[in-house]
Amino acid sequence: MILDPKYFDLKTNKLIPVDEFVEKVLYHPNVGYYSKKIPFGNKGDFITAPTISNLFSEIITVWVITTWEKLGKPKNFNFVELGPGDGSLTKVFINTIKKFPDINKSINIYMYEKSNLLKNVQRKKLKGSKVKWIKDFDRINKGPVVFFGNEFFDAIPIKQFSYDKNLLKEKHYFINSLKGLTEVYKDAKKEDIKKIKKFKVLKNLRFIEFPKLGFDELDKITSKVKKLSGGILLIDYGYLNILNKSTLQAVMENKKMDMSHLLKNLGRADITSLVNFKLLKEYFTKNRLKVKKIVSQKFFLEKMGIIERAQNLQINMTFEQKNYMSFTLRRLLHKNLMGELFKVIFAFKSKKNNFLGFN
Ligand SMILES: C[S@@+](CC[C@H](N)C(=O)[O-])C[C@H]1O[C@@H](n2cnc3c(N)ncnc32)[C@H](O)[C@@H]1O
């Protein structure tokens, strides 16, 4: 069934900025993509690292434990998972952390999730655990805080701009039931121009992607980190070198779809963009957080011992189980699969600098 744009509160024959369009299509509370569909896994639209292998989630847990140690083993410590999806990572996180009684006593675990459907999935999966769901970070007031997001930032809609001579124009969509989506550029708002011009990384680009909504989220997160100390670890697919082009993509059933076909599949395809990691780094630095060197997922997971952990587990496995573990590990680490395309950034406030995984 083709859903009419009006169900998403989208007006036809009107212009709408890219981020506002994507926000409605993905997160409309009744019909949005994330309100209706559990997108993860082989049978879904895309596969994420925690749904590929528990090893990924174990390694993230070990990283959080070592970070807690580096922060001086605080008696009150907060961990917030940003956009926890189907709760796969947190499930492993809770089971692993139980084996380390000191941190287990000190840690408060929070989930920050926008989709009601996914919140319910998470609640079912994590029934009986001490996890708490939060809408904002107000109740986190004591002890350092570590935020973690896997494919969180790429799921937040971005704005797109292009220069016409020296004038910055914002990309909008014109929605027409017959013609589909047409791109139209309109003068950018003064406040957006001001924000964009602050970033050196965006200078000299002809085509600019700007994560305004993503930065709104990070503003809340960085101010908590600045107040309480701790940090924010983000893993996402993204780039370091200038691209100068649109990275917006729609994905359905593990296949990319042309954006112009999206209207026929409103609410049925995920829409993401690549994360500009240098822009993220500049953002954090401007907000007076320190930033570790940006590394690939392969580098980070290997430094944190994923291969040794897999080898250990494989000792007691059947031939088929061993093969399956090697197959999933390859997906996480191979440079043409997730290994290099996914990057890891850690921004922090602490006197310590020797957090693991980055050198
Ligand atoms: C691509 S999924 C990744 C899920 C999970 N982290 C994983 O790796 O399997 C993006 C997640 O972020 C959530 N999300 C997106 N924007 C959000 C926001 N502004 N606040 C909270 N959660 C958000 C989505 O609902 C979803 O759970």
The ligand as an ORCA input file, in Angstrom:
! r2SCAN-3c Opt
* xyz 0 1
  C      20.198      3.175     12.927
  S      19.423      2.887     14.423
  C      20.756      2.185     15.388
  C      20.260      1.295     16.486
  C      21.320      0.638     17.374
  N      22.178      1.605     17.998
  C      22.121     -0.386     16.593
  O      23.293     -0.128     16.335
  O      21.564     -1.443     16.259
  C      19.177      4.504     15.075
  C      18.566      4.532     16.464
  O      18.574      5.875     16.951
  C      17.253      6.241     17.379
  N      17.171      7.714     17.271
  C      17.292      8.466     16.173
  N      17.196      9.787     16.466
  C      17.069      9.856     17.799
  C      16.955     10.940     18.719
  N      16.951     12.205     18.302
  N      16.837     10.648     20.019
  C      16.854      9.381     20.464
  N      16.937      8.294     19.640
  C      17.040      8.533     18.329
  C      16.374      5.423     16.472
  O      15.047      5.337     16.896
  C      17.130      4.088     16.513
  O      16.916      3.402     17.720
*
